[in-house]
Amino acid sequence: MRPIFVLLAATAFAAAEPSVTIYNQRFGVVRESIHLDLQHGVNQVTFNDTTAHLEPDSVMLRDPAGKANIRILEQNYRADQLSTELLLKLNEGKFIDFIIQNGDQRDIVQGRVVRSNYAPHGDAAMQRYGQQYQMMQQAYAYGGASQPIIEIYGKLHFGLPGQPLFPAIPDDTILKPSLTWTLESDTAGALDAEIGYLTGGMSWEASYNFVAPKEGDKVDLVGWVTMDNQSGKTFENAQIKLMAGNVSKLQPENQMLNDFSISGERRSRGGFEPTVSEKSFDEYHLYTVERATTLRDRETKQVEFVRADGITSTRFYVYDGTKIDPNQYRGWGTEQLMQQRDYGTQSNKLVWVMREFENTKENGLGIPLPAGKTRFYQRDEAAPEVSASGAASGQLEFTGENVITHTPQGETVRVYTGDAFDLVGERKQVSYSMDYNAHWVDEMFEIKLRNRKKEAAEIRVVEHLYRGTNWEIRSPSMQFEKTDAQTIEFRVPLQPDEEKKVTYLVHYTW
């Protein structure tokens, strides 16, 4: 016996709050429940509440309750945004009216649309066509198709002669991105199915604000996550998760990722429950915004995700006086570098200001910190302001910013925040000698350091032994530490208005 199929046209709509996982690689995973009323057999269903940057081949549709077996026999995705270009495309070969304004007079003329200037736009087109999209865009521009062609009174007109008046929108034209399915169901009835898909146009990033007192090493931290929704869809009362880590993501094609859940450890500060919880997930870290929130299209939203007081943060100074243009000596061998007397003798006078702290529970943190921007502020006690509690807290002044990479628990965070105004370094080569036949080079350097501050300071002098890996330090003026195969470091304490010299000779062999 042949099976009998019933063909039913229906429209699916969202039935519950969506769940969104946003990755810090400019894409996201959307999961939401949609209501279906299916007949046994074949059904035609349209779902017109997707994003404008959906990846069609990532779509998954299932009955989470397992009561019905649903199979997608065919799927069509349309994300053409209604525009003048699209309407011109739909009316190619047809006559439409144009309003032409001549001073105070308005005339209406008819013109035939010979060619529109329609081409797919944006990330959605890139996801669907990949490299072909780029070739289409280039051919479109170079082929002179950047303007429509309108025929008026038997003559061709490049560009629009006036404001176009279009006829009613055809029935098959969409006003918002839509999925049309031909579904096969083994049972009849209403059910709440789950749809999941990958989408572009979504991103998030972390940022950290550190506040330091005028004196001392203790800083306070407030961390934010910033979510950016450019997907073309608003998510009402959504459960939002944020994935931190470098997930392998093929462009423009990918497969659907698994669903996610979270029950991570809660950390409370000052009696408040955290707004974002965290847990490990596979080789990455997953953060969940505890409160359901509405993320509107083209909206940027911030949520606090970490707060800590009294973190021990060390400020120190580094003088790395070597200044080498990597392009100038690209491809040079060891013997060539040995014979180049001036190699590595250029220098700068800038002394870096660095901040570092331990990401440990003992130091008030001890949570995985996603990559993001760090900003440092310091209180100016000379200009007090009264806080909400009535205490004089001092105005905040910005003292520098940088970025950190993904930092696991237990690691050290170290960032450059600027250059010291009152600390100066100078570096110069004072001697150079070579015996090419005996395969050795001797090179001597002098580093001068000056402290113009009103308080003592220690400068870490970093020296790069850039000519080769076989070296020996001779006659150093003070002790040093070997930090890697081609780097040494001197730590030089300086009193106010003090100047010191550091000298050493490095003996290279090859």
SULGI-V177965 format. One record per backbone hydrogen bond with DSSP energy under -0.5 kcal/mol. NH is the residue of the N-H (numbers start at 1). CO is the residue of the C=O. Records with the same first field share a line. If there is no record, write none. Layout:
# SULGI-V177965
NH=CO  CO
This chain:
# SULGI-V177965
5=3
6=40
7=5
8=6  42
10=44
12=46
13=35
15=33
16=33
18=236
19=31
20=239
21=29
22=20  241
23=27
24=243
26=23
27=23
28=199
29=21
30=197
31=19
32=195
34=193
35=13
36=191
38=36  189
41=185
43=183
44=8
45=43  181
46=10
47=179
48=12  46
50=177
52=231
53=231
54=51
55=198
56=54
58=55
59=56
60=196
62=194
64=62
66=63
70=68
71=184
73=71  182
74=182
76=180
78=178
81=79
87=83
88=84
89=85
90=86
91=87
92=89
93=113
94=91
96=111
97=165
98=109
99=163
100=98  107
101=99
102=100  105
103=101
105=102
107=100  105
109=98
111=96
112=151
113=94
114=112  149
115=149
125=121
126=122
127=123
128=124
129=125
130=126
132=129
133=130
134=130
135=131
136=132
137=133
138=134
139=135
140=136
141=137
142=138
143=139
144=141
145=140
147=144
149=115
150=157
151=112
152=150  155
155=152
157=150
159=148
163=99
164=162
165=97
166=164
173=170
178=78
179=47
180=76
181=45
182=74
183=43  181
184=71
185=41
186=69
189=38
191=36
193=34  191
194=62
195=32
196=60
197=30
199=28
200=53
201=26
203=228
205=226
206=371
207=224
208=373
209=222
210=208  375
211=220
212=210  377
213=218
219=311
220=211
221=308
222=209
223=306
224=207
225=303
226=205
227=225  301
228=203
229=299
230=201  228
235=295
236=234
238=235  293
239=18
240=238
241=20
242=287
243=22
244=242  285
247=245
265=278
269=272
272=269
277=288
278=265
279=286
281=284
284=281
285=244
286=279
287=242
288=277
289=240
290=275  288
293=238
295=235  293
296=294
298=229
299=229  296
301=227
303=225
305=223
306=223
308=221
311=219
313=217  311
314=356
316=354
317=458
318=352
319=460
320=318
321=319
323=346
326=324
328=325
329=325
330=327
332=329
337=333
338=334
339=335
340=336  337
341=339
343=340
345=342
348=321
352=318  350
353=418
354=316  352
355=415
356=314
357=413
358=312
359=411
360=358
363=360
364=361
365=360
369=407
370=368
372=404
373=206
374=402
375=208
376=400
377=210
378=397
379=212
380=395
381=379
383=380
387=385  391
390=387
393=385  391
394=385
395=380  383
397=378
399=376
400=376
402=374
404=372
407=369
408=406
410=359
411=408
413=357
414=412
415=355
417=353
418=353
420=351
424=450
425=349
426=448
428=446
430=444
431=444
433=442
435=440
436=434
439=435
440=435
441=508
442=433
443=506
444=431
445=504
446=428
447=502
448=426
449=500
450=424
451=498
452=422  450
457=494
459=492
460=317
461=459  490
462=319  460
463=461  488
465=463  486
466=464
468=465
471=469
472=507
474=505
477=503
481=489
483=481  487
484=487
487=484
488=463
489=481
490=461
492=459  490
493=491
494=457
497=451
498=495
500=449
502=447
504=445
505=474
506=443
507=472
508=441  506
509=470
510=439
